[in-house]
Amino acid sequence: MRREHKCRNVAFVMMIAVLVAGLSGCGAANDRQSDIKVPATNAPTGDKQTTPTNAPTGDNQTTPTNTPAVTNAPTDTPGATSTPTPTVAPTPTEEPELGKLVVIDAGHQRKGNNEKEPDGPGSTTLKAKVSSGTKGHFTGIAEYELNLIVAKKLETILRERGYRVIMVRDTHDVDLSNSERAEIANKAGADVFIRIHANAHDNSDVHGAETLCQTKNNPYNADLYAKSRRLSETVLNALCAECGCKKRSVVETDTMSGINWCRVPVTIVEMGFMTNETEDRLMATEEYRNKLAKGIADGIDAYFAD
Ligand SMILES: [Zn+2]
């Protein structure tokens, strides 16, 4: 409404100007006419749409909703028109490239669940569904708390780098067994599954970071060994480079339910020992937690860079 009025006013002003110019019949006036500033009509305000809130932050959603349809790029073939119309460069509708999907599992939960589940598909070996984890022997911080804090930092960094992220949990009050956590990553079709943990040892001198994956003879998912092994290496290398901690090793084991149930590349990250005073206190600091998250993110970058 308002805009129309303005336009009419502008048109009116211009008409007057043309009339005046016509009457005086001199070039100067004509020049002046071109000086009349047509107010740049209302530049579209609010071009910046509010940034779309990042997709799934929900708790343990088992159904990932990220299956964006691959829309076909417009196949605008310029018609064989004889008129030499100035060809405006076709604006390629940019298809947002889909980021790799990382599923992050912050290990454990507030209340462990000692009910049993098979440690792999079809296995007769039963293990506790999920324990409540260890805790800082000097700081008293629970492992499940530390894990989630670092997991959330990792989520933020990965999203900033263009990854899609699904969090297995974003609260402590869940009841998710290790196989169920793996199933979330499987159903989502994760490109990688990162399981965040902290370690414990009877000997308080033991310290350093390590990562875990299956052996190449794993009865359930040996086909994922090569990828999981490489992921475990890139993450361990980058984490230790960033944090300056001792690099222990990639541990290969077929005893972890959370690995055996995986049908996607997986690594368990043991960030450090909560039974070692130095590491326990370091992992209680914001600065070191940031480094842990950045290191893991760098390792994921490195995995996909190859
Ligand atoms: Zn743990």
Residues whose N, C-alpha, C, O or C-beta is under 5 A from the ligand:
A	BS01	ZN	G107 G133 H197 A198
